Amino acid sequence: MTNTSGTRELALKILLMVEEGANSHTALSQVLQKYQYLPKQDRSFITRLCEGTLEYQIQLDHILNQYSSVPVSKMKPVIRLLLRMGVYQLIYLDSVPDSAVVNEAVKLTQARGFYNLKAFVNGVLRSVAREKDNLPFPSREENLTAYLSIRYSMPEILVERFLAAYGEDVTEKMLSAFLEEPPTTVRVRCPGRDLKMVKAVRESLESQGVRVEEAPYLPYAFKISNYDHLMALDAFVKGQIQVQDVSSMLVAEVAAPKKGDLVIDLCAAPGGKSIHLGDMMDGFGFVDARDISQKKVSLIEENIRRAGIINVQARVQDATVFDPASECKADIVIADLPCSGYGVLAKKPDIKARVSQSAQEEIVRLQRQILSVGAEYVKSRGCLVYSTCTIAKEENEENMLWFLNNFPFRLESIDEYLPEELRQESTSLGYLQLLPGVHGTDGFFIAKFRRK
């Protein structure tokens, strides 16, 4: 690994973009695309440093506040980020010598024009390095919420919600899972549910040096690793695989489209579920894949082209605005709606910085508005599948009950569409809550409603 000032400078640039409001994945992708000539080990180092610094930000700030005379909140953004990066390396990157971490941070401090703060950065990081095996954390016995918040770097407001909803044991499993590196999970496309393609795609991936493991629950789902560029894989270029979490794949399984069905996917970008539904109908029927902007629709269209699928089309349509031409037309409506994203914090750690009660209430209002519109598109005896990538009960069970109380739908058992290990009392009623660290997937909610 190179570990030069150049790689840390790029990491700092990415984190500054996030600090200014950019999505972490977008910022990381943009910078790495610009510097794609860098060796794989350098790109891996930058990725890990950025993602780790964001994932552990709450814990890093707690540590810094113990050793810095200036509170983290009062620091200049560049200095704050350099110190976060430094503490993350000291604690979590054993391959990097402590002296190198401190020296590179001091160099970047000077390079960024903060010559008078070199001694401050040097002193704080050296103090942390000396004490890193005996860092002061809150007592679990005295304050469980504060302990879990700092130990797993999670906002206290979320820790309190998870404890209230799921209890201490499950909450700690989820918090631990959020800090694990999420795998790349792919769906092997099997038009008409023909699984013959699965073996051939696995052989193709392995021939390119990719490590392939079976993902849980579905025979056509793989976890892949040990590859450089996804877009260089033959199976990806040929449209034989789609990047998609198993939890997301289960939406199409639960929807269970039949050949000839009309499916409306209300918030379809980037198109994984739409293409999965189209594959299940083996080229018959039609999937109307919609999203709010041309930018999002272009993402769907790109995936449609790569997949070469003929029964999926994308178009711009705001899901909150009623489309009279669709009234009572759909056999299936897929409402995979915008949500808080608390089920995918391992993949999107910057969500933690935007948690608030007002944001939670606003997203629930948006979800209910879209559900109100989507319900009007379902024909008699058709179904609506509601899903989110969150574990917040306000957005899941509470929205489910609200929908049942306000529209002529009933829940329908989803047991027949699920592997036996996922069947439980709730699935016999018609809904499933998947939890990270418990089910081996993203945090995800699925409910199936049948129009009366």
C-alpha distance (Angstrom), angle and dihedral (degrees) to the residues before:
residue distance angle dihedral
M1 . . .
T2 3.79 . .
N3 3.82 98.6 .
T4 3.81 92.0 -179.3
S5 3.78 127.4 158.7
G6 3.81 86.0 -100.7
T7 3.80 94.5 64.9
R8 3.80 91.8 46.1
E9 3.80 90.6 47.3
L10 3.80 89.3 55.5
A11 3.80 90.7 47.5
L12 3.80 89.4 51.5
K13 3.80 90.0 49.8
I14 3.82 91.0 53.3
L15 3.81 93.2 47.6
L16 3.81 90.8 49.3
M17 3.81 88.8 54.0
V18 3.82 89.2 52.5
E19 3.82 90.5 46.6
E20 3.80 87.8 55.6
G21 3.81 92.0 53.1
A22 3.80 106.4 -85.9
N23 3.80 120.4 139.1
S24 3.81 108.0 -104.0
H25 3.81 94.6 -130.4
T26 3.80 91.6 48.7
A27 3.80 93.5 48.3
L28 3.80 92.7 46.7
S29 3.80 92.4 47.3
Q30 3.80 93.9 48.0
V31 3.80 94.8 51.0
L32 3.80 95.7 42.5
Q33 3.81 90.0 48.0
K34 3.80 89.7 54.0
Y35 3.82 91.1 48.8
Q36 3.79 97.4 36.6
Y37 3.81 90.5 135.5
L38 3.81 89.5 72.7
P39 3.81 115.7 108.9
K40 3.79 115.6 -94.2
Q41 3.81 91.4 -112.1
D42 3.82 91.2 56.6
R43 3.81 92.9 48.6
S44 3.80 89.4 47.9
F45 3.81 90.6 50.9
I46 3.81 92.4 50.0
T47 3.79 91.3 47.7
R48 3.78 94.1 49.1
L49 3.81 93.4 44.9
C50 3.80 93.2 50.5
E51 3.78 96.6 42.2
G52 3.80 93.1 43.0
T53 3.79 93.4 49.1
L54 3.80 90.2 51.8
E55 3.81 94.8 43.1
Y56 3.80 93.4 50.8
Q57 3.82 97.6 35.5
I58 3.82 95.9 118.5
Q59 3.80 91.7 49.2
L60 3.81 92.9 43.9
D61 3.80 91.7 51.3
H62 3.80 90.7 49.5
I63 3.80 90.1 53.2
L64 3.80 93.7 45.5
N65 3.79 91.6 51.2
Q66 3.82 88.8 57.6
Y67 3.81 93.4 55.5
S68 3.79 105.7 28.4
S69 3.80 125.9 82.5
V70 3.82 87.3 -150.3
P71 3.83 117.6 63.2
V72 3.80 113.7 -119.5
S73 3.81 90.5 -118.7
K74 3.84 90.2 59.8
M75 3.80 97.0 48.8
K76 3.78 124.3 105.2
P77 3.85 109.1 -99.9
V78 3.82 94.7 -114.2
I79 3.80 92.9 49.7
R80 3.79 92.4 44.7
L81 3.80 91.6 52.6
L82 3.81 94.3 44.1
L83 3.81 89.6 53.0
R84 3.81 93.0 46.4
M85 3.80 90.0 49.8
G86 3.78 90.6 47.6
V87 3.80 95.8 49.7
Y88 3.81 91.2 46.3
Q89 3.82 90.4 54.3
L90 3.81 92.7 45.8
I91 3.80 92.8 53.0
Y92 3.80 105.5 31.0
L93 3.82 109.1 24.2
D94 3.79 105.3 68.6
S95 3.79 92.3 172.9
V96 3.82 91.8 66.5
P97 3.85 115.3 78.1
D98 3.80 113.8 -124.7
S99 3.80 90.7 -126.1
A100 3.82 90.7 56.0
V101 3.82 91.4 50.2
V102 3.80 92.3 52.3
N103 3.80 95.7 42.1
E104 3.81 94.5 48.8
A105 3.81 91.6 48.2
V106 3.82 90.3 51.7
K107 3.83 90.9 48.4
L108 3.82 91.2 51.6
T109 3.80 90.7 47.3
Q110 3.79 89.4 57.8
A111 3.82 93.8 40.4
R112 3.80 89.2 55.3
G113 3.81 90.8 54.0
F114 3.81 99.6 -102.6
Y115 3.80 96.7 119.5
N116 3.82 92.2 148.3
L117 3.84 90.8 58.0
K118 3.81 97.2 54.1
A119 3.80 92.7 97.3
F120 3.82 91.1 48.3
V121 3.84 93.5 51.9
N122 3.81 90.6 43.9
G123 3.81 93.2 49.9
V124 3.81 96.8 47.2
L125 3.79 94.6 48.0
R126 3.79 93.7 45.4
S127 3.80 89.7 51.4
V128 3.80 91.2 51.8
A129 3.82 91.0 46.0
R130 3.82 91.1 54.2
E131 3.82 93.2 48.7
K132 3.81 101.3 34.1
D133 3.80 93.7 114.4
N134 3.80 91.9 51.5
L135 3.81 105.7 38.6
P136 3.81 117.9 162.9
F137 3.82 111.8 -110.9
P138 3.82 127.7 170.2
S139 3.80 116.6 -90.4
R140 3.81 114.1 -98.8
E141 3.80 91.3 -148.4
E142 3.80 95.2 49.7
N143 3.80 98.9 42.5
L144 3.80 117.9 7.4
T145 3.81 94.5 -179.1
A146 3.81 93.9 52.0
Y147 3.82 91.6 44.6
L148 3.81 93.8 51.4
S149 3.80 91.2 43.1
I150 3.82 93.5 55.7
R151 3.82 97.2 33.5
Y152 3.81 92.9 53.0
S153 3.80 98.3 24.9
M154 3.81 95.9 -121.4
P155 3.83 127.3 142.6
E156 3.79 111.1 -100.3
I157 3.80 91.0 -126.1
L158 3.83 89.8 62.4
V159 3.80 93.9 42.5
E160 3.80 89.2 54.6
R161 3.81 91.9 48.7
F162 3.80 93.3 48.1
L163 3.80 92.5 47.1
A164 3.80 91.1 50.7
A165 3.81 93.0 47.0
Y166 3.80 103.1 36.9
G167 3.82 109.9 14.6
E168 3.79 131.0 -120.8
D169 3.82 100.4 -67.6
V170 3.81 97.6 49.3
T171 3.79 92.1 39.8
E172 3.80 91.9 55.8
K173 3.82 91.1 48.0
M174 3.80 89.7 53.0
L175 3.81 94.1 45.8
S176 3.80 90.4 50.5
A177 3.82 91.3 48.9
F178 3.81 91.2 52.2
L179 3.82 88.7 62.8
E180 3.80 94.9 51.5
E181 3.78 120.2 96.2
P182 3.81 105.8 -101.0
P183 3.81 115.3 -127.2
T184 3.78 124.1 -124.7
T185 3.79 104.5 -108.6
V186 3.79 121.2 -165.9
R187 3.77 135.4 -171.1
V188 3.79 116.4 -137.6
R189 3.78 105.7 -138.9
C190 3.80 110.9 -118.6
P191 3.82 109.5 178.1
G192 3.77 111.1 -152.0
R193 3.84 88.6 10.6
D194 3.81 89.9 -77.0
L195 3.82 105.5 156.2
K196 3.83 95.8 -165.5
M197 3.79 90.1 100.7
V198 3.82 93.4 60.4
K199 3.81 96.8 75.7
A200 3.81 93.7 44.2
V201 3.81 92.6 50.3
R202 3.79 91.6 48.6
E203 3.79 90.5 52.3
S204 3.80 90.4 48.5
L205 3.81 92.3 51.8
E206 3.79 93.7 46.1
S207 3.80 91.3 48.7
Q208 3.82 86.8 62.0
G209 3.79 91.6 52.4
V210 3.80 96.0 -100.3
R211 3.78 117.5 149.0
V212 3.82 108.0 -130.4
E213 3.80 125.6 -164.5
E214 3.77 128.5 175.5
A215 3.79 112.7 -106.8
P216 3.82 118.8 -139.4
Y217 3.80 127.0 -88.2
L218 3.83 102.9 4.5
P219 3.84 126.8 70.3
Y220 3.81 93.5 -145.3
A221 3.83 96.8 52.3
F222 3.81 123.1 98.5
K223 3.79 136.4 -179.1
I224 3.79 109.1 -141.1
S225 3.81 131.6 -166.0
N226 3.81 141.7 153.9
Y227 3.80 95.5 63.0
D228 3.79 130.0 121.7
H229 3.80 107.3 -150.1
L230 3.80 121.5 13.0
M231 3.80 89.7 -152.7
A232 3.81 90.1 58.8
L233 3.80 92.7 62.1
D234 3.80 113.4 104.0
A235 3.81 92.4 -140.0
F236 3.81 90.4 55.5
V237 3.80 95.0 45.4
K238 3.82 90.5 50.2
G239 3.79 91.7 49.5
Q240 3.81 93.1 -116.7
I241 3.81 93.8 128.4
Q242 3.80 134.9 40.4
V243 3.80 123.7 -161.4
Q244 3.80 103.9 -119.9
D245 3.80 136.8 138.9
V246 3.80 117.1 -115.2
S247 3.79 89.8 -118.4
S248 3.79 89.3 59.4
M249 3.82 91.4 47.5
L250 3.79 89.2 56.8
V251 3.81 89.8 65.3
A252 3.80 91.3 69.7
E253 3.80 90.9 43.1
V254 3.81 90.5 54.0
A255 3.82 92.0 44.7
A256 3.84 88.6 53.4
P257 3.82 98.5 -169.1
K258 3.80 119.3 -156.0
K259 3.79 125.9 -142.4
G260 3.78 107.9 -82.3
D261 3.81 96.8 25.5
L262 3.79 122.8 138.7
V263 3.80 109.3 -133.3
I264 3.81 123.5 -170.6
D265 3.81 114.4 -161.1
L266 3.80 104.5 -164.1
C267 3.84 100.9 -166.1
A268 3.78 101.2 20.1
A269 3.84 107.8 157.8
P270 2.97 127.0 155.1
G271 3.81 85.9 19.0
G272 3.80 105.8 -128.1
K273 3.79 95.7 128.5
S274 3.81 93.3 42.3
I275 3.80 92.2 53.9
H276 3.81 90.8 44.8
L277 3.81 90.0 53.7
G278 3.79 90.9 47.2
D279 3.81 90.5 50.1
M280 3.79 91.2 51.4
M281 3.82 89.2 56.8
D282 3.84 90.0 49.8
G283 3.79 95.7 -132.1
F284 3.79 95.2 -44.3
G285 3.79 126.2 107.0
F286 3.79 120.5 22.9
V287 3.80 137.6 -92.7
D288 3.81 114.5 -153.6
A289 3.82 101.0 -157.8
R290 3.79 111.8 -164.3
D291 3.77 138.3 179.7
I292 3.77 139.5 165.9
S293 3.82 102.6 -104.2
Q294 3.78 141.1 32.1
K295 3.81 88.5 -118.9
K296 3.81 90.7 60.5
V297 3.79 92.6 41.3
S298 3.81 89.7 52.4
L299 3.81 88.6 58.2
I300 3.81 89.8 53.9
E301 3.81 92.0 46.6
E302 3.81 91.1 50.5
N303 3.80 90.5 55.1
I304 3.80 91.9 44.4
R305 3.82 90.3 54.1
R306 3.78 93.2 47.8
A307 3.79 91.1 48.2
G308 3.81 92.4 46.4
I309 3.80 89.6 -142.0
I310 3.80 117.5 162.8
N311 3.81 104.7 -165.3
V312 3.81 99.0 58.6
Q313 3.79 123.5 79.6
A314 3.80 129.7 175.5
R315 3.77 130.1 -144.6
V316 3.78 141.5 164.5
Q317 3.80 112.8 -97.6
D318 3.79 127.5 147.8
A319 3.82 105.3 -129.1
T320 3.81 91.0 -146.9
V321 3.82 92.2 59.3
F322 3.80 118.2 78.2
D323 3.81 115.3 -119.5
P324 3.84 107.0 -152.2
A325 3.81 92.8 -162.3
S326 3.81 90.0 63.6
E327 3.80 98.1 50.4
C328 3.83 111.3 134.2
K329 3.82 91.1 -14.8
A330 3.82 105.3 110.7
D331 3.77 125.8 89.9
I332 3.81 87.1 -164.8
V333 3.79 131.9 18.5
I334 3.81 117.1 -165.0
A335 3.81 111.5 -153.9
D336 3.80 103.1 -176.2
L337 3.76 92.8 161.4
P338 3.80 138.9 -164.1
C339 3.80 107.5 -90.3
S340 3.79 144.7 166.7
G341 3.82 90.5 -85.2
Y342 3.80 94.4 -136.9
G343 3.81 89.7 144.5
V344 3.81 93.3 61.8
L345 3.81 101.3 44.6
A346 3.81 88.8 126.6
K347 3.81 88.7 63.5
K348 3.81 98.2 34.6
P349 3.81 108.1 33.6
D350 3.81 93.4 163.2
I351 3.83 87.5 72.8
K352 3.83 86.2 78.6
A353 3.80 90.9 68.6
R354 3.81 92.4 57.3
V355 3.81 100.2 50.5
S356 3.81 115.0 130.3
Q357 3.78 138.8 142.1
S358 3.80 91.6 -118.9
A359 3.82 91.5 53.1
Q360 3.81 89.3 50.0
E361 3.81 92.0 52.1
E362 3.79 92.3 46.0
I363 3.82 93.8 52.6
V364 3.82 91.1 50.0
R365 3.82 89.8 52.9
L366 3.81 90.3 50.8
Q367 3.81 92.3 48.3
R368 3.80 92.0 51.2
Q369 3.78 91.6 47.8
I370 3.83 91.1 53.7
L371 3.81 92.6 44.4
S372 3.82 89.3 52.2
V373 3.80 90.4 55.1
G374 3.81 96.4 40.2
A375 3.81 92.3 52.0
E376 3.81 89.3 64.2
Y377 3.81 91.5 60.5
V378 3.82 95.3 58.9
K379 3.80 115.1 99.1
S380 3.79 123.0 -138.9
R381 3.83 108.7 -64.8
G382 3.80 90.2 6.3
C383 3.80 121.4 127.7
L384 3.78 139.6 -123.2
V385 3.80 119.3 -153.2
Y386 3.79 113.3 -157.2
S387 3.81 119.2 -163.6
T388 3.79 141.0 165.8
C389 3.80 136.1 178.1
T390 3.78 92.9 -129.2
I391 3.80 139.9 93.1
A392 3.82 95.5 -148.6
K393 3.80 109.8 123.7
E394 3.84 91.2 -150.3
E395 3.80 88.7 65.0
N396 3.79 96.5 38.4
E397 3.81 123.5 29.7
E398 3.80 93.3 16.8
N399 3.81 92.7 50.6
M400 3.80 89.0 46.3
L401 3.80 91.8 55.5
W402 3.80 91.5 44.1
F403 3.81 90.3 53.5
L404 3.81 93.1 48.8
N405 3.80 90.4 50.4
N406 3.80 94.9 50.8
F407 3.82 107.5 35.6
P408 3.82 135.8 49.7
F409 3.80 95.5 -105.0
R410 3.77 135.9 112.0
L411 3.79 130.9 -157.1
E412 3.79 115.7 -104.1
S413 3.81 126.0 -154.3
I414 3.80 113.3 -101.7
D415 3.81 96.4 -169.2
E416 3.81 94.4 108.3
Y417 3.81 91.1 58.3
L418 3.81 96.6 49.5
P419 3.80 133.9 74.1
E420 3.78 112.2 -104.1
E421 3.81 94.3 -107.9
L422 3.82 90.7 63.5
R423 3.79 96.4 48.7
Q424 3.78 115.1 108.9
E425 3.78 140.7 141.1
S426 3.80 93.1 -73.2
T427 3.81 93.7 50.8
S428 3.80 90.9 52.7
L429 3.80 85.9 56.5
G430 3.81 93.8 46.7
Y431 3.80 112.1 -91.7
L432 3.80 142.0 81.3
Q433 3.80 132.4 -161.2
L434 3.80 113.4 -161.9
L435 3.81 116.7 -161.8
P436 3.83 128.0 -157.8
G437 3.78 111.9 -118.8
V438 3.80 89.9 22.4
H439 3.81 106.0 57.0
G440 3.81 101.2 23.3
T441 3.82 93.4 -117.0
D442 3.77 139.4 86.1
G443 3.77 116.3 -70.9
F444 3.80 101.7 -89.2
F445 3.80 140.6 161.5
I446 3.82 127.2 -152.6
A447 3.80 128.6 -179.8
K448 3.80 128.1 174.4
F449 3.80 121.0 -150.0
R450 3.81 125.7 -171.4
R451 3.80 119.5 -154.8
K452 3.78 111.4 -120.7
